[in-house]
Amino acid sequence: MQPLHEPLARERGVQLSVARLDLIDAGVPGNKWFKLYPNIDLARRQGCRRIVSFGGSWSNHIHALAEAGRRFDFETVGVIRGYAELPLTATLADAKRWGMQLEFVGPAEYRLKTDPGWLSALRRRYAPCMVIPEGGSNAAAVAACGLIMPTLEADGYRPTSAVLACGTGATLAGILRGPGQLDKVLGVSVLKGDREIYDRVRMHAAGRIDAGPSWHIDSEHHYGGYARTDGELLGFIEGFYQRHGIALEPVYTGKMMAALYHRLERGWFARGERVVALHSGGLQGLRGFSGKWPWARERLDRGERPG
């Protein structure tokens, strides 16, 4: 846990902290550790030595899965939304170097990643294998994400509110259905116009969140959509690093923290609240911004990127 000493928070009587999940593991950081380890354990118990999953060219999930495969000695296949003739991104170059087999599919075929018939054919092609959904978001991952808040509480920290970035909604669902003692949870959607996020969270939680904390989705801080950014967001991330020495990235954690600060300014957090922001990692993705964002290049040159 890392406290955030901000004058506005002191003025509002709100205690801010960051849960540095990004420091759990250099190669499998943040919520990816919680999402992947139960699936790896399940694959081993089933005698399966190959895991297949999905992601884009800068996917944190694909990067973490490839590293886990290298480290724990199982085969990995990444079904990638993209084109084989294009140069590999740094993320995919890492994955390939760590032994992941890359299968590129176009956008139309990639949209079939939840289609039962398409998945059945994929399983036959790579049999015997386990198939993990995009982002590692399945029931095993959701259950494991439910351990995040109890882990913090076991270390003596008692937050009343939690804030986290949302893509698939699985981590948020795990937090909500877990046994933590939170009063409210804020999920910050990184997708523009994501009208299905509430339904996905409820689906992942399997109806086990009604008796938990109140929860809300912030849809105002997508900054143009997934992996989109602007000068305001980049300036916020740079200022945050200068004040606290914590690196954020523009796809998930930067948007999450910006939303937290804007809601703090608006008085959304009550006096006396103890707010924890969950740093979910993803700093390897900074390499995708290094060409147009000198700050990212500087962070990478200093060795502040895991992986």
ABEGO torsion letter per residue (X at the ends): XBBBBBAAAAAAGBBBBBBBAAAABAABBEAAAAAAAAAAAAAAAAGBABBBBBEBAABAAAAAAAAAAAAAGBBBBBBBBEBAABBBBAAAAAAAAAGBBBBBBBAAAAAAAABAAAAAAAAAAAOBBBBBBBGGBBAAAAAAAAAAAAAAAAAGBBBABBBBBBBAGAAAAAAAABABABABBBBBBABBGBAAAAAAAAAAAGGAAAABBBBBBBAAAAGGEBGBBBAAAAAAAAAAAAAAGBBBBAAAAAAAAAAAAAAAAAGABBBGBBBBBBBAEGAAAAAAAAAABAAAAAAAAAGABBX
